[in-house]
Amino acid sequence: MGTIISGVVFGLLLIAIAAFCRFMVRRIESGRWPSDVLLGFRTPATSKSAAAWNAGHLAALPFLKVGSWAALAGGLLLAAAGFLTNGLAGGALILVMVGVFCWVVPLGILFLGGFKADQVANATKG
């Protein structure tokens, strides 16, 4: 029962991250992601002006899109792994290995988006 709860809880957290990333994508695409919000790619370069903020976030859009789908897939996989490993000898270890993979991939993609946002914002004049 422990692997089921762990898999579902951590899977749902990844699905929530995916949903938030999709929300960000829609707002950035429509030009309605203000620089005074709590979350976003906050770097010294993206914070220097509204033009840098917008340019950086637009450059990070492909990473946000792929990262959101990776987080959704990882969340579903992690929840399924919780059920599939329940009662197996070594099931908790298998769940941990699947969980690490399911978290590292989408978060790595999102970090790459942050690097791209910073790079583009640095090149932005104004």
N, CA, C and O atoms as CSV, one atom per row, in Angstrom:
chain,resi,resn,atom,element,x,y,z
A,1,MET,N,N,0.819,-1.203,0.000
A,1,MET,CA,C,0.000,0.000,0.000
A,1,MET,C,C,0.857,1.260,0.000
A,1,MET,O,O,0.439,2.297,-0.514
A,2,GLY,N,N,2.067,1.172,0.581
A,2,GLY,CA,C,2.935,2.338,0.667
A,2,GLY,C,C,3.385,2.838,-0.686
A,2,GLY,O,O,3.476,4.045,-0.910
A,3,THR,N,N,3.676,1.891,-1.615
A,3,THR,CA,C,4.120,2.346,-2.934
A,3,THR,C,C,2.978,2.994,-3.708
A,3,THR,O,O,3.205,3.897,-4.513
A,4,ILE,N,N,1.774,2.544,-3.470
A,4,ILE,CA,C,0.628,3.149,-4.156
A,4,ILE,C,C,0.483,4.611,-3.735
A,4,ILE,O,O,0.354,5.500,-4.577
A,5,ILE,N,N,0.505,4.843,-2.429
A,5,ILE,CA,C,0.351,6.211,-1.920
A,5,ILE,C,C,1.496,7.091,-2.399
A,5,ILE,O,O,1.270,8.211,-2.857
A,6,SER,N,N,2.724,6.592,-2.296
A,6,SER,CA,C,3.884,7.384,-2.724
A,6,SER,C,C,3.819,7.694,-4.207
A,6,SER,O,O,4.027,8.837,-4.614
A,7,GLY,N,N,3.534,6.695,-5.010
A,7,GLY,CA,C,3.460,6.900,-6.450
A,7,GLY,C,C,2.389,7.896,-6.840
A,7,GLY,O,O,2.619,8.767,-7.679
A,8,VAL,N,N,1.226,7.772,-6.237
A,8,VAL,CA,C,0.114,8.673,-6.572
A,8,VAL,C,C,0.405,10.101,-6.093
A,8,VAL,O,O,0.167,11.055,-6.833
A,9,VAL,N,N,0.906,10.255,-4.888
A,9,VAL,CA,C,1.175,11.603,-4.361
A,9,VAL,C,C,2.226,12.322,-5.200
A,9,VAL,O,O,2.014,13.460,-5.620
A,10,PHE,N,N,3.360,11.663,-5.447
A,10,PHE,CA,C,4.415,12.313,-6.218
A,10,PHE,C,C,4.037,12.440,-7.693
A,10,PHE,O,O,4.479,13.366,-8.373
A,11,GLY,N,N,3.223,11.512,-8.183
A,11,GLY,CA,C,2.705,11.632,-9.544
A,11,GLY,C,C,1.774,12.832,-9.682
A,11,GLY,O,O,1.832,13.561,-10.672
A,12,LEU,N,N,0.919,13.030,-8.689
A,12,LEU,CA,C,0.005,14.179,-8.727
A,12,LEU,C,C,0.765,15.501,-8.625
A,12,LEU,O,O,0.362,16.492,-9.234
A,13,LEU,N,N,1.852,15.525,-7.867
A,13,LEU,CA,C,2.664,16.748,-7.799
A,13,LEU,C,C,3.243,17.087,-9.170
A,13,LEU,O,O,3.264,18.253,-9.565
A,14,LEU,N,N,3.712,16.073,-9.894
A,14,LEU,CA,C,4.235,16.321,-11.238
A,14,LEU,C,C,3.129,16.776,-12.184
A,14,LEU,O,O,3.352,17.644,-13.028
A,15,ILE,N,N,1.961,16.206,-12.051
A,15,ILE,CA,C,0.830,16.616,-12.895
A,15,ILE,C,C,0.449,18.063,-12.587
A,15,ILE,O,O,0.089,18.812,-13.495
A,16,ALA,N,N,0.525,18.459,-11.323
A,16,ALA,CA,C,0.255,19.862,-10.963
A,16,ALA,C,C,1.300,20.791,-11.584
A,16,ALA,O,O,0.959,21.879,-12.049
A,17,ILE,N,N,2.565,20.375,-11.597
A,17,ILE,CA,C,3.610,21.170,-12.252
A,17,ILE,C,C,3.317,21.289,-13.736
A,17,ILE,O,O,3.479,22.361,-14.319
A,18,ALA,N,N,2.885,20.193,-14.352
A,18,ALA,CA,C,2.542,20.217,-15.780
A,18,ALA,C,C,1.398,21.192,-16.050
A,18,ALA,O,O,1.437,21.948,-17.021
A,19,ALA,N,N,0.387,21.174,-15.195
A,19,ALA,CA,C,-0.753,22.075,-15.375
A,19,ALA,C,C,-0.324,23.530,-15.236
A,19,ALA,O,O,-0.772,24.384,-16.002
A,20,PHE,N,N,0.540,23.820,-14.269
A,20,PHE,CA,C,1.009,25.185,-14.102
A,20,PHE,C,C,1.839,25.626,-15.303
A,20,PHE,O,O,1.718,26.765,-15.756
A,21,CYS,N,N,2.678,24.737,-15.820
A,21,CYS,CA,C,3.479,25.080,-17.009
A,21,CYS,C,C,2.585,25.370,-18.205
A,21,CYS,O,O,2.860,26.293,-18.972
A,22,ARG,N,N,1.523,24.599,-18.374
A,22,ARG,CA,C,0.586,24.855,-19.487
A,22,ARG,C,C,-0.092,26.213,-19.290
A,22,ARG,O,O,-0.303,26.945,-20.257
A,23,PHE,N,N,-0.431,26.551,-18.046
A,23,PHE,CA,C,-1.006,27.860,-17.745
A,23,PHE,C,C,-0.023,28.966,-18.132
A,23,PHE,O,O,-0.404,29.959,-18.752
A,24,MET,N,N,1.248,28.781,-17.757
A,24,MET,CA,C,2.282,29.762,-18.114
A,24,MET,C,C,2.393,29.905,-19.623
A,24,MET,O,O,2.488,31.022,-20.132
A,25,VAL,N,N,2.381,28.796,-20.343
A,25,VAL,CA,C,2.501,28.823,-21.805
A,25,VAL,C,C,1.391,29.660,-22.411
A,25,VAL,O,O,1.642,30.514,-23.262
A,26,ARG,N,N,0.164,29.416,-21.974
A,26,ARG,CA,C,-0.969,30.178,-22.527
A,26,ARG,C,C,-0.836,31.670,-22.225
A,26,ARG,O,O,-1.120,32.507,-23.082
A,27,ARG,N,N,-0.409,31.997,-21.020
A,27,ARG,CA,C,-0.268,33.406,-20.650
A,27,ARG,C,C,0.880,34.079,-21.405
A,27,ARG,O,O,0.742,35.221,-21.843
A,28,ILE,N,N,2.001,33.390,-21.560
A,28,ILE,CA,C,3.142,33.970,-22.272
A,28,ILE,C,C,2.796,34.166,-23.738
A,28,ILE,O,O,3.112,35.205,-24.319
A,29,GLU,N,N,2.148,33.171,-24.341
A,29,GLU,CA,C,1.772,33.283,-25.754
A,29,GLU,C,C,0.824,34.444,-26.008
A,29,GLU,O,O,0.873,35.066,-27.069
A,30,SER,N,N,-0.028,34.735,-25.056
A,30,SER,CA,C,-0.981,35.834,-25.223
A,30,SER,C,C,-0.412,37.172,-24.757
A,30,SER,O,O,-1.088,38.197,-24.846
A,31,GLY,N,N,0.822,37.170,-24.264
A,31,GLY,CA,C,1.439,38.406,-23.800
A,31,GLY,C,C,0.939,38.873,-22.447
A,31,GLY,O,O,1.071,40.049,-22.108
A,32,ARG,N,N,0.363,37.961,-21.667
A,32,ARG,CA,C,-0.212,38.337,-20.377
A,32,ARG,C,C,0.517,37.683,-19.201
A,32,ARG,O,O,-0.119,37.296,-18.221
A,33,TRP,N,N,1.845,37.557,-19.291
A,33,TRP,CA,C,2.614,37.027,-18.165
A,33,TRP,C,C,3.443,38.181,-17.614
A,33,TRP,O,O,4.557,38.423,-18.077
A,34,PRO,N,N,2.901,38.897,-16.621
A,34,PRO,CA,C,3.577,40.103,-16.127
A,34,PRO,C,C,4.847,39.789,-15.351
A,34,PRO,O,O,4.993,38.709,-14.778
A,35,SER,N,N,5.748,40.735,-15.343
A,35,SER,CA,C,7.028,40.523,-14.668
A,35,SER,C,C,6.924,40.646,-13.146
A,35,SER,O,O,7.888,40.358,-12.437
A,36,ASP,N,N,5.778,41.065,-12.645
A,36,ASP,CA,C,5.651,41.203,-11.195
A,36,ASP,C,C,5.017,39.973,-10.534
A,36,ASP,O,O,4.659,40.018,-9.358
A,37,VAL,N,N,4.881,38.887,-11.279
A,37,VAL,CA,C,4.336,37.668,-10.678
A,37,VAL,C,C,5.425,36.960,-9.888
A,37,VAL,O,O,6.616,37.187,-10.099
A,38,LEU,N,N,4.997,36.106,-8.984
A,38,LEU,CA,C,5.938,35.406,-8.116
A,38,LEU,C,C,6.781,34.395,-8.890
A,38,LEU,O,O,7.970,34.237,-8.615
A,39,LEU,N,N,6.177,33.718,-9.844
A,39,LEU,CA,C,6.873,32.650,-10.557
A,39,LEU,C,C,7.178,33.041,-11.991
A,39,LEU,O,O,6.433,33.790,-12.623
A,40,GLY,N,N,8.257,32.535,-12.475
A,40,GLY,CA,C,8.717,32.795,-13.829
A,40,GLY,C,C,10.215,32.578,-13.838
A,40,GLY,O,O,10.805,32.200,-12.826
A,41,PHE,N,N,10.825,32.817,-14.980
A,41,PHE,CA,C,12.278,32.673,-15.081
A,41,PHE,C,C,12.907,33.966,-14.583
A,41,PHE,O,O,13.153,34.896,-15.351
A,42,ARG,N,N,13.159,34.001,-13.288
A,42,ARG,CA,C,13.709,35.203,-12.656
A,42,ARG,C,C,15.228,35.116,-12.598
A,42,ARG,O,O,15.800,34.382,-11.792
A,43,THR,N,N,15.852,35.871,-13.461
A,43,THR,CA,C,17.305,35.977,-13.458
A,43,THR,C,C,17.632,37.468,-13.494
A,43,THR,O,O,16.751,38.272,-13.798
A,44,PRO,N,N,18.853,37.855,-13.197
A,44,PRO,CA,C,19.194,39.279,-13.318
A,44,PRO,C,C,18.917,39.817,-14.729
A,44,PRO,O,O,18.511,40.968,-14.891
A,45,ALA,N,N,19.139,38.980,-15.736
A,45,ALA,CA,C,18.924,39.440,-17.115
A,45,ALA,C,C,17.446,39.618,-17.434
A,45,ALA,O,O,17.072,40.612,-18.057
A,46,THR,N,N,16.591,38.675,-17.021
A,46,THR,CA,C,15.170,38.809,-17.336
A,46,THR,C,C,14.505,39.883,-16.489
A,46,THR,O,O,13.437,40.380,-16.847
A,47,SER,N,N,15.119,40.244,-15.377
A,47,SER,CA,C,14.534,41.255,-14.498
A,47,SER,C,C,14.947,42.682,-14.837
A,47,SER,O,O,14.457,43.627,-14.219
A,48,LYS,N,N,15.842,42.853,-15.808
A,48,LYS,CA,C,16.353,44.200,-16.065
A,48,LYS,C,C,15.356,45.112,-16.776
A,48,LYS,O,O,15.436,46.333,-16.638
A,49,SER,N,N,14.415,44.539,-17.536
A,49,SER,CA,C,13.403,45.368,-18.196
A,49,SER,C,C,12.233,44.492,-18.632
A,49,SER,O,O,12.328,43.264,-18.652
A,50,ALA,N,N,11.136,45.147,-18.979
A,50,ALA,CA,C,9.961,44.414,-19.464
A,50,ALA,C,C,10.267,43.735,-20.795
A,50,ALA,O,O,9.792,42.628,-21.048
A,51,ALA,N,N,11.060,44.391,-21.649
A,51,ALA,CA,C,11.420,43.798,-22.944
A,51,ALA,C,C,12.261,42.541,-22.743
A,51,ALA,O,O,12.061,41.544,-23.438
A,52,ALA,N,N,13.196,42.581,-21.802
A,52,ALA,CA,C,14.033,41.406,-21.518
A,52,ALA,C,C,13.192,40.279,-20.927
A,52,ALA,O,O,13.379,39.111,-21.268
A,53,TRP,N,N,12.265,40.636,-20.038
A,53,TRP,CA,C,11.371,39.644,-19.438
A,53,TRP,C,C,10.558,38.942,-20.513
A,53,TRP,O,O,10.490,37.713,-20.547
A,54,ASN,N,N,9.946,39.721,-21.385
A,54,ASN,CA,C,9.103,39.142,-22.430
A,54,ASN,C,C,9.923,38.321,-23.418
A,54,ASN,O,O,9.519,37.220,-23.791
A,55,ALA,N,N,11.072,38.844,-23.844
A,55,ALA,CA,C,11.915,38.123,-24.804
A,55,ALA,C,C,12.410,36.807,-24.204
A,55,ALA,O,O,12.402,35.777,-24.878
A,56,GLY,N,N,12.835,36.837,-22.960
A,56,GLY,CA,C,13.317,35.625,-22.313
A,56,GLY,C,C,12.242,34.568,-22.178
A,56,GLY,O,O,12.491,33.388,-22.427
A,57,HIS,N,N,11.056,34.980,-21.787
A,57,HIS,CA,C,9.974,34.019,-21.614
A,57,HIS,C,C,9.482,33.477,-22.951
A,57,HIS,O,O,9.100,32.310,-23.045
A,58,LEU,N,N,9.488,34.307,-23.974
A,58,LEU,CA,C,9.120,33.802,-25.300
A,58,LEU,C,C,10.142,32.783,-25.793
A,58,LEU,O,O,9.773,31.786,-26.412
A,59,ALA,N,N,11.416,33.023,-25.525
A,59,ALA,CA,C,12.461,32.082,-25.936
A,59,ALA,C,C,12.357,30.763,-25.172
A,59,ALA,O,O,12.747,29.715,-25.688
A,60,ALA,N,N,11.843,30.806,-23.969
A,60,ALA,CA,C,11.732,29.598,-23.148
A,60,ALA,C,C,10.470,28.792,-23.452
A,60,ALA,O,O,10.300,27.695,-22.919
A,61,LEU,N,N,9.588,29.312,-24.293
A,61,LEU,CA,C,8.322,28.624,-24.572
A,61,LEU,C,C,8.494,27.179,-25.044
A,61,LEU,O,O,7.794,26.303,-24.536
A,62,PRO,N,N,9.391,26.887,-25.990
A,62,PRO,CA,C,9.515,25.480,-26.405
A,62,PRO,C,C,9.889,24.558,-25.249
A,62,PRO,O,O,9.413,23.425,-25.173
A,63,PHE,N,N,10.732,25.041,-24.360
A,63,PHE,CA,C,11.133,24.236,-23.209
A,63,PHE,C,C,9.969,24.052,-22.239
A,63,PHE,O,O,9.801,22.978,-21.662
A,64,LEU,N,N,9.169,25.100,-22.061
A,64,LEU,CA,C,7.989,24.994,-21.202
A,64,LEU,C,C,6.993,23.992,-21.764
A,64,LEU,O,O,6.403,23.204,-21.025
A,65,LYS,N,N,6.812,24.032,-23.081
A,65,LYS,CA,C,5.855,23.104,-23.697
A,65,LYS,C,C,6.313,21.659,-23.538
A,65,LYS,O,O,5.544,20.805,-23.096
A,66,VAL,N,N,7.559,21.387,-23.896
A,66,VAL,CA,C,8.084,20.022,-23.786
A,66,VAL,C,C,8.157,19.602,-22.316
A,66,VAL,O,O,7.825,18.466,-21.975
A,67,GLY,N,N,8.588,20.515,-21.453
A,67,GLY,CA,C,8.669,20.204,-20.033
A,67,GLY,C,C,7.318,19.885,-19.423
A,67,GLY,O,O,7.213,19.013,-18.561
A,68,SER,N,N,6.279,20.591,-19.867
A,68,SER,CA,C,4.945,20.314,-19.318
A,68,SER,C,C,4.455,18.936,-19.747
A,68,SER,O,O,3.851,18.214,-18.954
A,69,TRP,N,N,4.717,18.570,-21.011
A,69,TRP,CA,C,4.305,17.224,-21.457
A,69,TRP,C,C,5.129,16.148,-20.769
A,69,TRP,O,O,4.603,15.087,-20.435
A,70,ALA,N,N,6.414,16.408,-20.552
A,70,ALA,CA,C,7.263,15.439,-19.845
A,70,ALA,C,C,6.805,15.279,-18.397
A,70,ALA,O,O,6.811,14.169,-17.865
A,71,ALA,N,N,6.412,16.372,-17.759
A,71,ALA,CA,C,5.923,16.295,-16.376
A,71,ALA,C,C,4.604,15.527,-16.310
A,71,ALA,O,O,4.388,14.734,-15.393
A,72,LEU,N,N,3.729,15.763,-17.276
A,72,LEU,CA,C,2.457,15.030,-17.303
A,72,LEU,C,C,2.708,13.538,-17.494
A,72,LEU,O,O,2.155,12.714,-16.766
A,73,ALA,N,N,3.545,13.192,-18.477
A,73,ALA,CA,C,3.856,11.777,-18.722
A,73,ALA,C,C,4.541,11.158,-17.507
A,73,ALA,O,O,4.228,10.029,-17.128
A,74,GLY,N,N,5.472,11.890,-16.895
A,74,GLY,CA,C,6.158,11.384,-15.715
A,74,GLY,C,C,5.218,11.184,-14.544
A,74,GLY,O,O,5.328,10.199,-13.814
A,75,GLY,N,N,4.292,12.117,-14.363
A,75,GLY,CA,C,3.324,11.984,-13.278
A,75,GLY,C,C,2.429,10.771,-13.449
A,75,GLY,O,O,2.157,10.043,-12.494
A,76,LEU,N,N,1.974,10.562,-14.682
A,76,LEU,CA,C,1.129,9.386,-14.938
A,76,LEU,C,C,1.924,8.089,-14.778
A,76,LEU,O,O,1.428,7.108,-14.224
A,77,LEU,N,N,3.162,8.099,-15.272
A,77,LEU,CA,C,4.014,6.918,-15.146
A,77,LEU,C,C,4.321,6.613,-13.681
A,77,LEU,O,O,4.314,5.456,-13.263
A,78,LEU,N,N,4.586,7.651,-12.919
A,78,LEU,CA,C,4.901,7.462,-11.502
A,78,LEU,C,C,3.696,6.934,-10.729
A,78,LEU,O,O,3.844,6.061,-9.873
A,79,ALA,N,N,2.517,7.451,-11.021
A,79,ALA,CA,C,1.309,6.951,-10.362
A,79,ALA,C,C,1.060,5.488,-10.735
A,79,ALA,O,O,0.712,4.674,-9.878
A,80,ALA,N,N,1.239,5.159,-12.016
A,80,ALA,CA,C,1.050,3.778,-12.453
A,80,ALA,C,C,2.091,2.861,-11.800
A,80,ALA,O,O,1.771,1.743,-11.397
A,81,ALA,N,N,3.331,3.336,-11.699
A,81,ALA,CA,C,4.391,2.534,-11.078
A,81,ALA,C,C,4.070,2.250,-9.618
A,81,ALA,O,O,4.412,1.186,-9.101
A,82,GLY,N,N,3.417,3.196,-8.951
A,82,GLY,CA,C,3.022,2.963,-7.563
A,82,GLY,C,C,2.100,1.771,-7.433
A,82,GLY,O,O,2.221,0.979,-6.498
A,83,PHE,N,N,1.175,1.645,-8.378
A,83,PHE,CA,C,0.259,0.502,-8.349
A,83,PHE,C,C,0.960,-0.790,-8.785
A,83,PHE,O,O,0.755,-1.850,-8.193
A,84,LEU,N,N,1.785,-0.685,-9.819
A,84,LEU,CA,C,2.424,-1.878,-10.376
A,84,LEU,C,C,3.489,-2.476,-9.459
A,84,LEU,O,O,3.727,-3.683,-9.495
A,85,THR,N,N,4.125,-1.651,-8.646
A,85,THR,CA,C,5.178,-2.161,-7.759
A,85,THR,C,C,4.648,-2.552,-6.383
A,85,THR,O,O,5.415,-3.035,-5.549
A,86,ASN,N,N,3.382,-2.360,-6.130
A,86,ASN,CA,C,2.811,-2.691,-4.831
A,86,ASN,C,C,2.915,-4.193,-4.581
A,86,ASN,O,O,2.439,-4.999,-5.380
A,87,GLY,N,N,3.533,-4.555,-3.479
A,87,GLY,CA,C,3.651,-5.953,-3.098
A,87,GLY,C,C,4.823,-6.685,-3.717
A,87,GLY,O,O,5.068,-7.841,-3.376
A,88,LEU,N,N,5.550,-6.050,-4.613
A,88,LEU,CA,C,6.716,-6.696,-5.215
A,88,LEU,C,C,7.910,-6.620,-4.269
A,88,LEU,O,O,8.080,-5.644,-3.539
A,89,ALA,N,N,8.729,-7.662,-4.295
A,89,ALA,CA,C,9.987,-7.604,-3.558
A,89,ALA,C,C,10.856,-6.560,-4.249
A,89,ALA,O,O,11.107,-6.659,-5.450
A,90,GLY,N,N,11.305,-5.588,-3.520
A,90,GLY,CA,C,12.090,-4.502,-4.114
A,90,GLY,C,C,11.225,-3.472,-4.818
A,90,GLY,O,O,11.741,-2.642,-5.566
A,91,GLY,N,N,9.939,-3.511,-4.596
A,91,GLY,CA,C,9.021,-2.574,-5.257
A,91,GLY,C,C,9.300,-1.132,-4.905
A,91,GLY,O,O,9.185,-0.249,-5.755
A,92,ALA,N,N,9.666,-0.884,-3.663
A,92,ALA,CA,C,9.954,0.488,-3.244
A,92,ALA,C,C,11.195,1.017,-3.959
A,92,ALA,O,O,11.234,2.182,-4.355
A,93,LEU,N,N,12.202,0.171,-4.123
A,93,LEU,CA,C,13.409,0.589,-4.833
A,93,LEU,C,C,13.106,0.885,-6.298
A,93,LEU,O,O,13.601,1.867,-6.851
A,94,ILE,N,N,12.299,0.045,-6.919
A,94,ILE,CA,C,11.904,0.285,-8.315
A,94,ILE,C,C,11.151,1.598,-8.415
A,94,ILE,O,O,11.389,2.383,-9.333
A,95,LEU,N,N,10.243,1.846,-7.478
A,95,LEU,CA,C,9.468,3.092,-7.491
A,95,LEU,C,C,10.379,4.304,-7.333
A,95,LEU,O,O,10.169,5.320,-7.996
A,96,VAL,N,N,11.375,4.216,-6.477
A,96,VAL,CA,C,12.314,5.326,-6.293
A,96,VAL,C,C,13.077,5.591,-7.585
A,96,VAL,O,O,13.246,6.746,-7.977
A,97,MET,N,N,13.540,4.538,-8.251
A,97,MET,CA,C,14.285,4.719,-9.503
A,97,MET,C,C,13.399,5.341,-10.586
A,97,MET,O,O,13.832,6.241,-11.305
A,98,VAL,N,N,12.174,4.863,-10.697
A,98,VAL,CA,C,11.233,5.441,-11.666
A,98,VAL,C,C,10.939,6.888,-11.289
A,98,VAL,O,O,10.870,7.762,-12.153
A,99,GLY,N,N,10.766,7.133,-9.996
A,99,GLY,CA,C,10.459,8.484,-9.533
A,99,GLY,C,C,11.570,9.471,-9.821
A,99,GLY,O,O,11.307,10.599,-10.240
A,100,VAL,N,N,12.804,9.064,-9.602
A,100,VAL,CA,C,13.935,9.956,-9.884
A,100,VAL,C,C,13.946,10.312,-11.366
A,100,VAL,O,O,14.105,11.479,-11.722
A,101,PHE,N,N,13.779,9.329,-12.216
A,101,PHE,CA,C,13.750,9.581,-13.656
A,101,PHE,C,C,12.594,10.514,-14.025
A,101,PHE,O,O,12.767,11.459,-14.795
A,102,CYS,N,N,11.418,10.237,-13.467
A,102,CYS,CA,C,10.223,11.021,-13.799
A,102,CYS,C,C,10.318,12.472,-13.325
A,102,CYS,O,O,9.669,13.349,-13.895
A,103,TRP,N,N,11.110,12.732,-12.298
A,103,TRP,CA,C,11.284,14.107,-11.813
A,103,TRP,C,C,12.449,14.806,-12.492
A,103,TRP,O,O,12.360,15.994,-12.800
A,104,VAL,N,N,13.540,14.089,-12.730
A,104,VAL,CA,C,14.743,14.727,-13.284
A,104,VAL,C,C,14.527,15.188,-14.717
A,104,VAL,O,O,14.966,16.279,-15.082
A,105,VAL,N,N,13.868,14.391,-15.528
A,105,VAL,CA,C,13.697,14.748,-16.940
A,105,VAL,C,C,12.904,16.053,-17.114
A,105,VAL,O,O,13.417,16.978,-17.743
A,106,PRO,N,N,11.677,16.168,-16.584
A,106,PRO,CA,C,10.951,17.427,-16.807
A,106,PRO,C,C,11.604,18.631,-16.138
A,106,PRO,O,O,11.620,19.721,-16.710
A,107,LEU,N,N,12.139,18.448,-14.940
A,107,LEU,CA,C,12.772,19.583,-14.276
A,107,LEU,C,C,14.044,20.002,-15.011
A,107,LEU,O,O,14.361,21.190,-15.069
A,108,GLY,N,N,14.764,19.051,-15.564
A,108,GLY,CA,C,15.938,19.382,-16.373
A,108,GLY,C,C,15.571,20.181,-17.604
A,108,GLY,O,O,16.262,21.135,-17.964
A,109,ILE,N,N,14.485,19.793,-18.249
A,109,ILE,CA,C,14.011,20.540,-19.426
A,109,ILE,C,C,13.618,21.957,-19.028
A,109,ILE,O,O,13.931,22.908,-19.743
A,110,LEU,N,N,12.942,22.107,-17.904
A,110,LEU,CA,C,12.543,23.438,-17.449
A,110,LEU,C,C,13.755,24.289,-17.072
A,110,LEU,O,O,13.763,25.494,-17.323
A,111,PHE,N,N,14.774,23.680,-16.475
A,111,PHE,CA,C,16.005,24.427,-16.182
A,111,PHE,C,C,16.680,24.885,-17.466
A,111,PHE,O,O,17.204,25.998,-17.524
A,112,LEU,N,N,16.677,24.047,-18.493
A,112,LEU,CA,C,17.225,24.468,-19.786
A,112,LEU,C,C,16.454,25.670,-20.333
A,112,LEU,O,O,17.040,26.571,-20.933
A,113,GLY,N,N,15.139,25.675,-20.122
A,113,GLY,CA,C,14.336,26.834,-20.519
A,113,GLY,C,C,14.759,28.090,-19.785
A,113,GLY,O,O,14.785,29.177,-20.363
A,114,GLY,N,N,15.087,27.946,-18.522
A,114,GLY,CA,C,15.577,29.094,-17.752
A,114,GLY,C,C,16.899,29.614,-18.283
A,114,GLY,O,O,17.110,30.824,-18.361
A,115,PHE,N,N,17.787,28.703,-18.648
A,115,PHE,CA,C,19.068,29.128,-19.237
A,115,PHE,C,C,18.843,29.860,-20.554
A,115,PHE,O,O,19.488,30.873,-20.826
A,116,LYS,N,N,17.919,29.342,-21.374
A,116,LYS,CA,C,17.630,29.991,-22.655
A,116,LYS,C,C,17.005,31.366,-22.432
A,116,LYS,O,O,17.351,32.326,-23.121
A,117,ALA,N,N,16.088,31.463,-21.472
A,117,ALA,CA,C,15.471,32.754,-21.159
A,117,ALA,C,C,16.538,33.768,-20.738
A,117,ALA,O,O,16.499,34.920,-21.170
A,118,ASP,N,N,17.481,33.351,-19.906
A,118,ASP,CA,C,18.549,34.231,-19.454
A,118,ASP,C,C,19.435,34.648,-20.618
A,118,ASP,O,O,19.806,35.817,-20.727
A,119,GLN,N,N,19.774,33.710,-21.480
A,119,GLN,CA,C,20.639,34.000,-22.628
A,119,GLN,C,C,19.993,35.031,-23.554
A,119,GLN,O,O,20.653,35.982,-23.974
A,120,VAL,N,N,18.728,34.855,-23.871
A,120,VAL,CA,C,18.031,35.774,-24.767
A,120,VAL,C,C,17.822,37.115,-24.098
A,120,VAL,O,O,17.958,38.154,-24.744
A,121,ALA,N,N,17.495,37.115,-22.815
A,121,ALA,CA,C,17.293,38.377,-22.100
A,121,ALA,C,C,18.583,39.182,-22.039
A,121,ALA,O,O,18.551,40.409,-22.129
A,122,ASN,N,N,19.717,38.506,-21.888
A,122,ASN,CA,C,21.007,39.204,-21.890
A,122,ASN,C,C,21.280,39.897,-23.225
A,122,ASN,O,O,21.900,40.960,-23.266
A,123,ALA,N,N,20.814,39.289,-24.308
A,123,ALA,CA,C,21.048,39.865,-25.632
A,123,ALA,C,C,20.048,40.949,-25.993
A,123,ALA,O,O,20.208,41.641,-26.999
A,124,THR,N,N,19.014,41.096,-25.170
A,124,THR,CA,C,17.971,42.094,-25.444
A,124,THR,C,C,18.433,43.480,-25.055
A,124,THR,O,O,18.978,43.690,-23.971
A,125,LYS,N,N,18.213,44.404,-25.936
A,125,LYS,CA,C,18.539,45.821,-25.642
A,125,LYS,C,C,17.332,46.475,-24.989
A,125,LYS,O,O,16.193,46.277,-25.413
A,126,GLY,N,N,17.596,47.248,-23.964
A,126,GLY,CA,C,16.515,48.017,-23.348
A,126,GLY,C,C,15.972,47.485,-22.110
A,126,GLY,O,O,15.059,48.077,-21.532
